[in-house]
């Protein structure tokens, strides 16, 4: 009964909800596109400035 998968993913880069947009799946996360993926990568590669 709970097998229906209607998961709305958020872009791991810009956090926007992705409904009908083509998802860009990388490293276990979904992104709007390659650009968001690159942004996220750049973010993560930075030394954590908390
Ligand atoms: Zn995005």
mmCIF file of the protein (N, C-alpha, C, O) and its ligand, coordinates in Angstrom:
data_MODEL
# 
_entry.id   MODEL 
# 
loop_
_entity.id 
_entity.type 
_entity.pdbx_number_of_molecules 
1 polymer     1 
2 non-polymer 1 
# 
_entity_poly.entity_id                      1 
_entity_poly.type                           'polypeptide(L)' 
_entity_poly.nstd_linkage                   no 
_entity_poly.nstd_monomer                   no 
_entity_poly.pdbx_seq_one_letter_code       
;(UNK)(UNK)(UNK)(UNK)(UNK)(UNK)(UNK)(UNK)(UNK)(UNK)(UNK)(UNK)(UNK)(UNK)(UNK)(UNK)
(UNK)(UNK)(UNK)(UNK)(UNK)(UNK)(UNK)(UNK)(UNK)(UNK)(UNK)(UNK)(UNK)(UNK)(UNK)(UNK)
(UNK)(UNK)(UNK)(UNK)(UNK)(UNK)(UNK)(UNK)(UNK)(UNK)(UNK)(UNK)(UNK)(UNK)(UNK)(UNK)
(UNK)(UNK)
;
_entity_poly.pdbx_seq_one_letter_code_can   XXXXXXXXXXXXXXXXXXXXXXXXXXXXXXXXXXXXXXXXXXXXXXXXXX 
_entity_poly.pdbx_strand_id                 A 
# 
loop_
_entity_poly_seq.entity_id 
_entity_poly_seq.num 
_entity_poly_seq.mon_id 
_entity_poly_seq.hetero 
1 1  UNK n 
1 2  UNK n 
1 3  UNK n 
1 4  UNK n 
1 5  UNK n 
1 6  UNK n 
1 7  UNK n 
1 8  UNK n 
1 9  UNK n 
1 10 UNK n 
1 11 UNK n 
1 12 UNK n 
1 13 UNK n 
1 14 UNK n 
1 15 UNK n 
1 16 UNK n 
1 17 UNK n 
1 18 UNK n 
1 19 UNK n 
1 20 UNK n 
1 21 UNK n 
1 22 UNK n 
1 23 UNK n 
1 24 UNK n 
1 25 UNK n 
1 26 UNK n 
1 27 UNK n 
1 28 UNK n 
1 29 UNK n 
1 30 UNK n 
1 31 UNK n 
1 32 UNK n 
1 33 UNK n 
1 34 UNK n 
1 35 UNK n 
1 36 UNK n 
1 37 UNK n 
1 38 UNK n 
1 39 UNK n 
1 40 UNK n 
1 41 UNK n 
1 42 UNK n 
1 43 UNK n 
1 44 UNK n 
1 45 UNK n 
1 46 UNK n 
1 47 UNK n 
1 48 UNK n 
1 49 UNK n 
1 50 UNK n 
# 
loop_
_struct_asym.id 
_struct_asym.entity_id 
A 1 
B 2 
# 
loop_
_chem_comp.id 
_chem_comp.type 
_chem_comp.mon_nstd_flag 
UNK 'L-peptide linking' . 
ZN  non-polymer         . 
# 
_pdbx_entity_nonpoly.entity_id   2 
_pdbx_entity_nonpoly.name        ? 
_pdbx_entity_nonpoly.comp_id     ZN 
# 
_pdbx_nonpoly_scheme.asym_id         B 
_pdbx_nonpoly_scheme.entity_id       2 
_pdbx_nonpoly_scheme.mon_id          ZN 
_pdbx_nonpoly_scheme.ndb_seq_num     1 
_pdbx_nonpoly_scheme.pdb_seq_num     101 
_pdbx_nonpoly_scheme.auth_seq_num    101 
_pdbx_nonpoly_scheme.pdb_mon_id      ZN 
_pdbx_nonpoly_scheme.auth_mon_id     ZN 
_pdbx_nonpoly_scheme.pdb_strand_id   A 
_pdbx_nonpoly_scheme.pdb_ins_code    . 
# 
loop_
_atom_site.group_PDB 
_atom_site.id 
_atom_site.type_symbol 
_atom_site.label_atom_id 
_atom_site.label_alt_id 
_atom_site.label_comp_id 
_atom_site.label_asym_id 
_atom_site.label_entity_id 
_atom_site.label_seq_id 
_atom_site.pdbx_PDB_ins_code 
_atom_site.Cartn_x 
_atom_site.Cartn_y 
_atom_site.Cartn_z 
_atom_site.occupancy 
_atom_site.B_iso_or_equiv 
_atom_site.pdbx_formal_charge 
_atom_site.auth_seq_id 
_atom_site.auth_comp_id 
_atom_site.auth_asym_id 
_atom_site.auth_atom_id 
_atom_site.pdbx_PDB_model_num 
ATOM   1   N  N  . UNK A 1 1  ? 0.830  -1.203 0.000   1.00 0.00 ? 1   UNK A N  1 
ATOM   2   C  CA . UNK A 1 1  ? 0.000  0.000  0.000   1.00 0.00 ? 1   UNK A CA 1 
ATOM   3   C  C  . UNK A 1 1  ? 0.862  1.249  0.000   1.00 0.00 ? 1   UNK A C  1 
ATOM   4   O  O  . UNK A 1 1  ? 0.535  2.268  -0.608  1.00 0.00 ? 1   UNK A O  1 
ATOM   5   N  N  . UNK A 1 2  ? 1.952  1.131  0.690   1.00 0.00 ? 2   UNK A N  1 
ATOM   6   C  CA . UNK A 1 2  ? 2.843  2.290  0.750   1.00 0.00 ? 2   UNK A CA 1 
ATOM   7   C  C  . UNK A 1 2  ? 3.967  2.160  -0.264  1.00 0.00 ? 2   UNK A C  1 
ATOM   8   O  O  . UNK A 1 2  ? 5.069  2.680  -0.089  1.00 0.00 ? 2   UNK A O  1 
ATOM   9   N  N  . UNK A 1 3  ? 3.647  1.463  -1.303  1.00 0.00 ? 3   UNK A N  1 
ATOM   10  C  CA . UNK A 1 3  ? 4.684  1.209  -2.288  1.00 0.00 ? 3   UNK A CA 1 
ATOM   11  C  C  . UNK A 1 3  ? 4.750  2.278  -3.367  1.00 0.00 ? 3   UNK A C  1 
ATOM   12  O  O  . UNK A 1 3  ? 5.682  2.314  -4.170  1.00 0.00 ? 3   UNK A O  1 
ATOM   13  N  N  . UNK A 1 4  ? 3.784  3.114  -3.371  1.00 0.00 ? 4   UNK A N  1 
ATOM   14  C  CA . UNK A 1 4  ? 3.776  4.148  -4.396  1.00 0.00 ? 4   UNK A CA 1 
ATOM   15  C  C  . UNK A 1 4  ? 4.829  5.203  -4.090  1.00 0.00 ? 4   UNK A C  1 
ATOM   16  O  O  . UNK A 1 4  ? 4.827  5.843  -3.039  1.00 0.00 ? 4   UNK A O  1 
ATOM   17  N  N  . UNK A 1 5  ? 5.684  5.346  -5.007  1.00 0.00 ? 5   UNK A N  1 
ATOM   18  C  CA . UNK A 1 5  ? 6.770  6.293  -4.803  1.00 0.00 ? 5   UNK A CA 1 
ATOM   19  C  C  . UNK A 1 5  ? 6.435  7.615  -5.479  1.00 0.00 ? 5   UNK A C  1 
ATOM   20  O  O  . UNK A 1 5  ? 6.477  7.752  -6.701  1.00 0.00 ? 5   UNK A O  1 
ATOM   21  N  N  . UNK A 1 6  ? 6.106  8.559  -4.646  1.00 0.00 ? 6   UNK A N  1 
ATOM   22  C  CA . UNK A 1 6  ? 5.822  9.890  -5.176  1.00 0.00 ? 6   UNK A CA 1 
ATOM   23  C  C  . UNK A 1 6  ? 6.690  10.881 -4.419  1.00 0.00 ? 6   UNK A C  1 
ATOM   24  O  O  . UNK A 1 6  ? 6.206  11.811 -3.774  1.00 0.00 ? 6   UNK A O  1 
ATOM   25  N  N  . UNK A 1 7  ? 7.944  10.653 -4.522  1.00 0.00 ? 7   UNK A N  1 
ATOM   26  C  CA . UNK A 1 7  ? 8.877  11.458 -3.746  1.00 0.00 ? 7   UNK A CA 1 
ATOM   27  C  C  . UNK A 1 7  ? 9.258  12.709 -4.515  1.00 0.00 ? 7   UNK A C  1 
ATOM   28  O  O  . UNK A 1 7  ? 9.682  12.660 -5.670  1.00 0.00 ? 7   UNK A O  1 
ATOM   29  N  N  . UNK A 1 8  ? 9.096  13.800 -3.849  1.00 0.00 ? 8   UNK A N  1 
ATOM   30  C  CA . UNK A 1 8  ? 9.544  15.049 -4.453  1.00 0.00 ? 8   UNK A CA 1 
ATOM   31  C  C  . UNK A 1 8  ? 10.928 15.351 -3.918  1.00 0.00 ? 8   UNK A C  1 
ATOM   32  O  O  . UNK A 1 8  ? 11.138 15.500 -2.714  1.00 0.00 ? 8   UNK A O  1 
ATOM   33  N  N  . UNK A 1 9  ? 11.822 15.432 -4.807  1.00 0.00 ? 9   UNK A N  1 
ATOM   34  C  CA . UNK A 1 9  ? 13.203 15.650 -4.382  1.00 0.00 ? 9   UNK A CA 1 
ATOM   35  C  C  . UNK A 1 9  ? 13.534 17.130 -4.377  1.00 0.00 ? 9   UNK A C  1 
ATOM   36  O  O  . UNK A 1 9  ? 13.027 17.923 -5.171  1.00 0.00 ? 9   UNK A O  1 
ATOM   37  N  N  . UNK A 1 10 ? 14.393 17.453 -3.460  1.00 0.00 ? 10  UNK A N  1 
ATOM   38  C  CA . UNK A 1 10 ? 14.919 18.809 -3.462  1.00 0.00 ? 10  UNK A CA 1 
ATOM   39  C  C  . UNK A 1 10 ? 16.327 18.780 -4.012  1.00 0.00 ? 10  UNK A C  1 
ATOM   40  O  O  . UNK A 1 10 ? 17.095 17.847 -3.781  1.00 0.00 ? 10  UNK A O  1 
ATOM   41  N  N  . UNK A 1 11 ? 16.630 19.797 -4.722  1.00 0.00 ? 11  UNK A N  1 
ATOM   42  C  CA . UNK A 1 11 ? 17.978 19.908 -5.238  1.00 0.00 ? 11  UNK A CA 1 
ATOM   43  C  C  . UNK A 1 11 ? 18.945 20.052 -4.077  1.00 0.00 ? 11  UNK A C  1 
ATOM   44  O  O  . UNK A 1 11 ? 18.738 20.880 -3.191  1.00 0.00 ? 11  UNK A O  1 
ATOM   45  N  N  . UNK A 1 12 ? 19.992 19.257 -4.079  1.00 0.00 ? 12  UNK A N  1 
ATOM   46  C  CA . UNK A 1 12 ? 20.966 19.321 -2.997  1.00 0.00 ? 12  UNK A CA 1 
ATOM   47  C  C  . UNK A 1 12 ? 21.823 20.568 -3.123  1.00 0.00 ? 12  UNK A C  1 
ATOM   48  O  O  . UNK A 1 12 ? 22.547 20.938 -2.199  1.00 0.00 ? 12  UNK A O  1 
ATOM   49  N  N  . UNK A 1 13 ? 21.732 21.198 -4.261  1.00 0.00 ? 13  UNK A N  1 
ATOM   50  C  CA . UNK A 1 13 ? 22.533 22.404 -4.483  1.00 0.00 ? 13  UNK A CA 1 
ATOM   51  C  C  . UNK A 1 13 ? 21.796 23.647 -4.042  1.00 0.00 ? 13  UNK A C  1 
ATOM   52  O  O  . UNK A 1 13 ? 22.263 24.378 -3.169  1.00 0.00 ? 13  UNK A O  1 
ATOM   53  N  N  . UNK A 1 14 ? 20.637 23.891 -4.649  1.00 0.00 ? 14  UNK A N  1 
ATOM   54  C  CA . UNK A 1 14 ? 19.920 25.129 -4.370  1.00 0.00 ? 14  UNK A CA 1 
ATOM   55  C  C  . UNK A 1 14 ? 18.681 24.894 -3.513  1.00 0.00 ? 14  UNK A C  1 
ATOM   56  O  O  . UNK A 1 14 ? 17.974 25.841 -3.170  1.00 0.00 ? 14  UNK A O  1 
ATOM   57  N  N  . UNK A 1 15 ? 18.419 23.642 -3.170  1.00 0.00 ? 15  UNK A N  1 
ATOM   58  C  CA . UNK A 1 15 ? 17.320 23.270 -2.285  1.00 0.00 ? 15  UNK A CA 1 
ATOM   59  C  C  . UNK A 1 15 ? 15.944 23.506 -2.883  1.00 0.00 ? 15  UNK A C  1 
ATOM   60  O  O  . UNK A 1 15 ? 14.936 23.425 -2.181  1.00 0.00 ? 15  UNK A O  1 
ATOM   61  N  N  . UNK A 1 16 ? 15.899 23.786 -4.122  1.00 0.00 ? 16  UNK A N  1 
ATOM   62  C  CA . UNK A 1 16 ? 14.592 23.964 -4.738  1.00 0.00 ? 16  UNK A CA 1 
ATOM   63  C  C  . UNK A 1 16 ? 13.935 22.612 -4.948  1.00 0.00 ? 16  UNK A C  1 
ATOM   64  O  O  . UNK A 1 16 ? 14.597 21.591 -5.134  1.00 0.00 ? 16  UNK A O  1 
ATOM   65  N  N  . UNK A 1 17 ? 12.625 22.642 -4.912  1.00 0.00 ? 17  UNK A N  1 
ATOM   66  C  CA . UNK A 1 17 ? 11.894 21.408 -5.161  1.00 0.00 ? 17  UNK A CA 1 
ATOM   67  C  C  . UNK A 1 17 ? 11.898 21.121 -6.651  1.00 0.00 ? 17  UNK A C  1 
ATOM   68  O  O  . UNK A 1 17 ? 11.654 21.990 -7.488  1.00 0.00 ? 17  UNK A O  1 
ATOM   69  N  N  . UNK A 1 18 ? 12.182 19.879 -6.937  1.00 0.00 ? 18  UNK A N  1 
ATOM   70  C  CA . UNK A 1 18 ? 12.220 19.485 -8.340  1.00 0.00 ? 18  UNK A CA 1 
ATOM   71  C  C  . UNK A 1 18 ? 11.029 18.601 -8.634  1.00 0.00 ? 18  UNK A C  1 
ATOM   72  O  O  . UNK A 1 18 ? 10.950 17.474 -8.145  1.00 0.00 ? 18  UNK A O  1 
ATOM   73  N  N  . UNK A 1 19 ? 10.134 19.087 -9.400  1.00 0.00 ? 19  UNK A N  1 
ATOM   74  C  CA . UNK A 1 19 ? 8.956  18.290 -9.720  1.00 0.00 ? 19  UNK A CA 1 
ATOM   75  C  C  . UNK A 1 19 ? 9.125  17.638 -11.086 1.00 0.00 ? 19  UNK A C  1 
ATOM   76  O  O  . UNK A 1 19 ? 9.379  16.439 -11.206 1.00 0.00 ? 19  UNK A O  1 
ATOM   77  N  N  . UNK A 1 20 ? 8.981  18.442 -12.072 1.00 0.00 ? 20  UNK A N  1 
ATOM   78  C  CA . UNK A 1 20 ? 9.031  17.874 -13.415 1.00 0.00 ? 20  UNK A CA 1 
ATOM   79  C  C  . UNK A 1 20 ? 10.378 18.116 -14.088 1.00 0.00 ? 20  UNK A C  1 
ATOM   80  O  O  . UNK A 1 20 ? 10.644 17.679 -15.208 1.00 0.00 ? 20  UNK A O  1 
ATOM   81  N  N  . UNK A 1 21 ? 11.171 18.804 -13.373 1.00 0.00 ? 21  UNK A N  1 
ATOM   82  C  CA . UNK A 1 21 ? 12.471 19.080 -13.976 1.00 0.00 ? 21  UNK A CA 1 
ATOM   83  C  C  . UNK A 1 21 ? 13.286 17.794 -14.085 1.00 0.00 ? 21  UNK A C  1 
ATOM   84  O  O  . UNK A 1 21 ? 13.121 16.847 -13.317 1.00 0.00 ? 21  UNK A O  1 
ATOM   85  N  N  . UNK A 1 22 ? 14.107 17.810 -15.004 1.00 0.00 ? 22  UNK A N  1 
ATOM   86  C  CA . UNK A 1 22 ? 14.996 16.667 -15.160 1.00 0.00 ? 22  UNK A CA 1 
ATOM   87  C  C  . UNK A 1 22 ? 15.970 16.656 -13.985 1.00 0.00 ? 22  UNK A C  1 
ATOM   88  O  O  . UNK A 1 22 ? 16.608 17.662 -13.674 1.00 0.00 ? 22  UNK A O  1 
ATOM   89  N  N  . UNK A 1 23 ? 16.066 15.520 -13.356 1.00 0.00 ? 23  UNK A N  1 
ATOM   90  C  CA . UNK A 1 23 ? 16.944 15.434 -12.194 1.00 0.00 ? 23  UNK A CA 1 
ATOM   91  C  C  . UNK A 1 23 ? 18.349 15.035 -12.612 1.00 0.00 ? 23  UNK A C  1 
ATOM   92  O  O  . UNK A 1 23 ? 18.574 14.264 -13.545 1.00 0.00 ? 23  UNK A O  1 
ATOM   93  N  N  . UNK A 1 24 ? 19.237 15.588 -11.892 1.00 0.00 ? 24  UNK A N  1 
ATOM   94  C  CA . UNK A 1 24 ? 20.629 15.295 -12.161 1.00 0.00 ? 24  UNK A CA 1 
ATOM   95  C  C  . UNK A 1 24 ? 21.170 14.583 -10.931 1.00 0.00 ? 24  UNK A C  1 
ATOM   96  O  O  . UNK A 1 24 ? 21.388 15.203 -9.890  1.00 0.00 ? 24  UNK A O  1 
ATOM   97  N  N  . UNK A 1 25 ? 21.381 13.307 -11.052 1.00 0.00 ? 25  UNK A N  1 
ATOM   98  C  CA . UNK A 1 25 ? 21.723 12.498 -9.901  1.00 0.00 ? 25  UNK A CA 1 
ATOM   99  C  C  . UNK A 1 25 ? 23.223 12.274 -9.825  1.00 0.00 ? 25  UNK A C  1 
ATOM   100 O  O  . UNK A 1 25 ? 23.848 11.721 -10.730 1.00 0.00 ? 25  UNK A O  1 
ATOM   101 N  N  . UNK A 1 26 ? 23.771 12.726 -8.711  1.00 0.00 ? 26  UNK A N  1 
ATOM   102 C  CA . UNK A 1 26 ? 25.210 12.571 -8.528  1.00 0.00 ? 26  UNK A CA 1 
ATOM   103 C  C  . UNK A 1 26 ? 25.522 12.332 -7.050  1.00 0.00 ? 26  UNK A C  1 
ATOM   104 O  O  . UNK A 1 26 ? 24.978 13.005 -6.175  1.00 0.00 ? 26  UNK A O  1 
ATOM   105 N  N  . UNK A 1 27 ? 26.381 11.389 -6.790  1.00 0.00 ? 27  UNK A N  1 
ATOM   106 C  CA . UNK A 1 27 ? 26.873 11.152 -5.432  1.00 0.00 ? 27  UNK A CA 1 
ATOM   107 C  C  . UNK A 1 27 ? 25.752 11.013 -4.400  1.00 0.00 ? 27  UNK A C  1 
ATOM   108 O  O  . UNK A 1 27 ? 25.894 11.446 -3.256  1.00 0.00 ? 27  UNK A O  1 
ATOM   109 N  N  . UNK A 1 28 ? 24.654 10.413 -4.809  1.00 0.00 ? 28  UNK A N  1 
ATOM   110 C  CA . UNK A 1 28 ? 23.579 10.157 -3.860  1.00 0.00 ? 28  UNK A CA 1 
ATOM   111 C  C  . UNK A 1 28 ? 22.652 11.322 -3.645  1.00 0.00 ? 28  UNK A C  1 
ATOM   112 O  O  . UNK A 1 28 ? 21.760 11.257 -2.799  1.00 0.00 ? 28  UNK A O  1 
ATOM   113 N  N  . UNK A 1 29 ? 22.840 12.373 -4.386  1.00 0.00 ? 29  UNK A N  1 
ATOM   114 C  CA . UNK A 1 29 ? 21.964 13.524 -4.257  1.00 0.00 ? 29  UNK A CA 1 
ATOM   115 C  C  . UNK A 1 29 ? 21.396 13.912 -5.616  1.00 0.00 ? 29  UNK A C  1 
ATOM   116 O  O  . UNK A 1 29 ? 21.952 13.593 -6.667  1.00 0.00 ? 29  UNK A O  1 
ATOM   117 N  N  . UNK A 1 30 ? 20.285 14.600 -5.553  1.00 0.00 ? 30  UNK A N  1 
ATOM   118 C  CA . UNK A 1 30 ? 19.660 15.074 -6.781  1.00 0.00 ? 30  UNK A CA 1 
ATOM   119 C  C  . UNK A 1 30 ? 19.885 16.568 -6.931  1.00 0.00 ? 30  UNK A C  1 
ATOM   120 O  O  . UNK A 1 30 ? 19.864 17.329 -5.963  1.00 0.00 ? 30  UNK A O  1 
ATOM   121 N  N  . UNK A 1 31 ? 20.096 16.949 -8.146  1.00 0.00 ? 31  UNK A N  1 
ATOM   122 C  CA . UNK A 1 31 ? 20.314 18.364 -8.452  1.00 0.00 ? 31  UNK A CA 1 
ATOM   123 C  C  . UNK A 1 31 ? 19.461 18.757 -9.643  1.00 0.00 ? 31  UNK A C  1 
ATOM   124 O  O  . UNK A 1 31 ? 19.041 17.912 -10.434 1.00 0.00 ? 31  UNK A O  1 
ATOM   125 N  N  . UNK A 1 32 ? 19.213 20.044 -9.756  1.00 0.00 ? 32  UNK A N  1 
ATOM   126 C  CA . UNK A 1 32 ? 18.471 20.533 -10.925 1.00 0.00 ? 32  UNK A CA 1 
ATOM   127 C  C  . UNK A 1 32 ? 19.255 20.227 -12.183 1.00 0.00 ? 32  UNK A C  1 
ATOM   128 O  O  . UNK A 1 32 ? 18.712 19.780 -13.193 1.00 0.00 ? 32  UNK A O  1 
ATOM   129 N  N  . UNK A 1 33 ? 20.498 20.471 -12.092 1.00 0.00 ? 33  UNK A N  1 
ATOM   130 C  CA . UNK A 1 33 ? 21.338 20.333 -13.266 1.00 0.00 ? 33  UNK A CA 1 
ATOM   131 C  C  . UNK A 1 33 ? 22.801 20.262 -12.841 1.00 0.00 ? 33  UNK A C  1 
ATOM   132 O  O  . UNK A 1 33 ? 23.137 20.259 -11.657 1.00 0.00 ? 33  UNK A O  1 
ATOM   133 N  N  . UNK A 1 34 ? 23.609 20.207 -13.811 1.00 0.00 ? 34  UNK A N  1 
ATOM   134 C  CA . UNK A 1 34 ? 25.040 20.072 -13.565 1.00 0.00 ? 34  UNK A CA 1 
ATOM   135 C  C  . UNK A 1 34 ? 25.590 21.284 -12.817 1.00 0.00 ? 34  UNK A C  1 
ATOM   136 O  O  . UNK A 1 34 ? 26.529 21.186 -12.027 1.00 0.00 ? 34  UNK A O  1 
ATOM   137 N  N  . UNK A 1 35 ? 24.984 22.404 -13.091 1.00 0.00 ? 35  UNK A N  1 
ATOM   138 C  CA . UNK A 1 35 ? 25.471 23.627 -12.480 1.00 0.00 ? 35  UNK A CA 1 
ATOM   139 C  C  . UNK A 1 35 ? 25.299 23.590 -10.968 1.00 0.00 ? 35  UNK A C  1 
ATOM   140 O  O  . UNK A 1 35 ? 26.202 23.967 -10.222 1.00 0.00 ? 35  UNK A O  1 
ATOM   141 N  N  . UNK A 1 36 ? 24.137 23.134 -10.525 1.00 0.00 ? 36  UNK A N  1 
ATOM   142 C  CA . UNK A 1 36 ? 23.890 23.023 -9.095  1.00 0.00 ? 36  UNK A CA 1 
ATOM   143 C  C  . UNK A 1 36 ? 24.838 22.002 -8.481  1.00 0.00 ? 36  UNK A C  1 
ATOM   144 O  O  . UNK A 1 36 ? 25.315 22.174 -7.360  1.00 0.00 ? 36  UNK A O  1 
ATOM   145 N  N  . UNK A 1 37 ? 25.099 20.955 -9.220  1.00 0.00 ? 37  UNK A N  1 
ATOM   146 C  CA . UNK A 1 37 ? 26.038 19.950 -8.735  1.00 0.00 ? 37  UNK A CA 1 
ATOM   147 C  C  . UNK A 1 37 ? 27.426 20.557 -8.555  1.00 0.00 ? 37  UNK A C  1 
ATOM   148 O  O  . UNK A 1 37 ? 28.098 20.319 -7.551  1.00 0.00 ? 37  UNK A O  1 
ATOM   149 N  N  . UNK A 1 38 ? 27.826 21.314 -9.508  1.00 0.00 ? 38  UNK A N  1 
ATOM   150 C  CA . UNK A 1 38 ? 29.136 21.954 -9.427  1.00 0.00 ? 38  UNK A CA 1 
ATOM   151 C  C  . UNK A 1 38 ? 29.200 22.935 -8.266  1.00 0.00 ? 38  UNK A C  1 
ATOM   152 O  O  . UNK A 1 38 ? 30.211 23.026 -7.570  1.00 0.00 ? 38  UNK A O  1 
ATOM   153 N  N  . UNK A 1 39 ? 28.127 23.657 -8.068  1.00 0.00 ? 39  UNK A N  1 
ATOM   154 C  CA . UNK A 1 39 ? 28.086 24.596 -6.948  1.00 0.00 ? 39  UNK A CA 1 
ATOM   155 C  C  . UNK A 1 39 ? 28.234 23.862 -5.621  1.00 0.00 ? 39  UNK A C  1 
ATOM   156 O  O  . UNK A 1 39 ? 28.961 24.284 -4.722  1.00 0.00 ? 39  UNK A O  1 
ATOM   157 N  N  . UNK A 1 40 ? 27.525 22.763 -5.537  1.00 0.00 ? 40  UNK A N  1 
ATOM   158 C  CA . UNK A 1 40 ? 27.569 21.984 -4.305  1.00 0.00 ? 40  UNK A CA 1 
ATOM   159 C  C  . UNK A 1 40 ? 28.965 21.422 -4.087  1.00 0.00 ? 40  UNK A C  1 
ATOM   160 O  O  . UNK A 1 40 ? 29.475 21.414 -2.967  1.00 0.00 ? 40  UNK A O  1 
ATOM   161 N  N  . UNK A 1 41 ? 29.559 20.967 -5.137  1.00 0.00 ? 41  UNK A N  1 
ATOM   162 C  CA . UNK A 1 41 ? 30.907 20.418 -5.025  1.00 0.00 ? 41  UNK A CA 1 
ATOM   163 C  C  . UNK A 1 41 ? 31.873 21.486 -4.568  1.00 0.00 ? 41  UNK A C  1 
ATOM   164 O  O  . UNK A 1 41 ? 32.728 21.244 -3.716  1.00 0.00 ? 41  UNK A O  1 
ATOM   165 N  N  . UNK A 1 42 ? 31.735 22.655 -5.130  1.00 0.00 ? 42  UNK A N  1 
ATOM   166 C  CA . UNK A 1 42 ? 32.615 23.760 -4.775  1.00 0.00 ? 42  UNK A CA 1 
ATOM   167 C  C  . UNK A 1 42 ? 32.420 24.128 -3.316  1.00 0.00 ? 42  UNK A C  1 
ATOM   168 O  O  . UNK A 1 42 ? 33.367 24.462 -2.604  1.00 0.00 ? 42  UNK A O  1 
ATOM   169 N  N  . UNK A 1 43 ? 31.174 24.059 -2.893  1.00 0.00 ? 43  UNK A N  1 
ATOM   170 C  CA . UNK A 1 43 ? 30.857 24.360 -1.502  1.00 0.00 ? 43  UNK A CA 1 
ATOM   171 C  C  . UNK A 1 43 ? 31.538 23.371 -0.568  1.00 0.00 ? 43  UNK A C  1 
ATOM   172 O  O  . UNK A 1 43 ? 32.140 23.747 0.437   1.00 0.00 ? 43  UNK A O  1 
ATOM   173 N  N  . UNK A 1 44 ? 31.430 22.120 -0.921  1.00 0.00 ? 44  UNK A N  1 
ATOM   174 C  CA . UNK A 1 44 ? 31.949 21.076 -0.047  1.00 0.00 ? 44  UNK A CA 1 
ATOM   175 C  C  . UNK A 1 44 ? 33.465 21.046 -0.046  1.00 0.00 ? 44  UNK A C  1 
ATOM   176 O  O  . UNK A 1 44 ? 34.092 20.626 0.926   1.00 0.00 ? 44  UNK A O  1 
ATOM   177 N  N  . UNK A 1 45 ? 34.026 21.484 -1.112  1.00 0.00 ? 45  UNK A N  1 
ATOM   178 C  CA . UNK A 1 45 ? 35.486 21.436 -1.193  1.00 0.00 ? 45  UNK A CA 1 
ATOM   179 C  C  . UNK A 1 45 ? 36.122 22.595 -0.434  1.00 0.00 ? 45  UNK A C  1 
ATOM   180 O  O  . UNK A 1 45 ? 37.326 22.620 -0.179  1.00 0.00 ? 45  UNK A O  1 
ATOM   181 N  N  . UNK A 1 46 ? 35.277 23.540 -0.087  1.00 0.00 ? 46  UNK A N  1 
ATOM   182 C  CA . UNK A 1 46 ? 35.789 24.650 0.714   1.00 0.00 ? 46  UNK A CA 1 
ATOM   183 C  C  . UNK A 1 46 ? 36.041 24.173 2.135   1.00 0.00 ? 46  UNK A C  1 
ATOM   184 O  O  . UNK A 1 46 ? 35.343 23.280 2.614   1.00 0.00 ? 46  UNK A O  1 
ATOM   185 N  N  . UNK A 1 47 ? 36.993 24.730 2.797   1.00 0.00 ? 47  UNK A N  1 
ATOM   186 C  CA . UNK A 1 47 ? 37.180 24.446 4.220   1.00 0.00 ? 47  UNK A CA 1 
ATOM   187 C  C  . UNK A 1 47 ? 35.959 24.947 4.989   1.00 0.00 ? 47  UNK A C  1 
ATOM   188 O  O  . UNK A 1 47 ? 35.529 26.088 4.819   1.00 0.00 ? 47  UNK A O  1 
ATOM   189 N  N  . UNK A 1 48 ? 35.421 24.098 5.817   1.00 0.00 ? 48  UNK A N  1 
ATOM   190 C  CA . UNK A 1 48 ? 34.185 24.443 6.505   1.00 0.00 ? 48  UNK A CA 1 
ATOM   191 C  C  . UNK A 1 48 ? 34.348 25.693 7.352   1.00 0.00 ? 48  UNK A C  1 
ATOM   192 O  O  . UNK A 1 48 ? 35.100 25.716 8.326   1.00 0.00 ? 48  UNK A O  1 
ATOM   193 N  N  . UNK A 1 49 ? 33.641 26.707 6.965   1.00 0.00 ? 49  UNK A N  1 
ATOM   194 C  CA . UNK A 1 49 ? 33.693 27.957 7.722   1.00 0.00 ? 49  UNK A CA 1 
ATOM   195 C  C  . UNK A 1 49 ? 32.399 28.072 8.515   1.00 0.00 ? 49  UNK A C  1 
ATOM   196 O  O  . UNK A 1 49 ? 31.377 28.518 7.995   1.00 0.00 ? 49  UNK A O  1 
ATOM   197 N  N  . UNK A 1 50 ? 32.454 27.681 9.731   1.00 0.00 ? 50  UNK A N  1 
ATOM   198 C  CA . UNK A 1 50 ? 31.232 27.675 10.524  1.00 0.00 ? 50  UNK A CA 1 
ATOM   199 C  C  . UNK A 1 50 ? 31.022 28.923 11.315  1.00 0.00 ? 50  UNK A C  1 
ATOM   200 O  O  . UNK A 1 50 ? 30.025 29.042 12.027  1.00 0.00 ? 50  UNK A O  1 
HETATM 201 ZN ZN . ZN  B 2 .  ? 19.431 23.329 -8.004  1.00 0.00 ? 101 ZN  A ZN 1 
# 
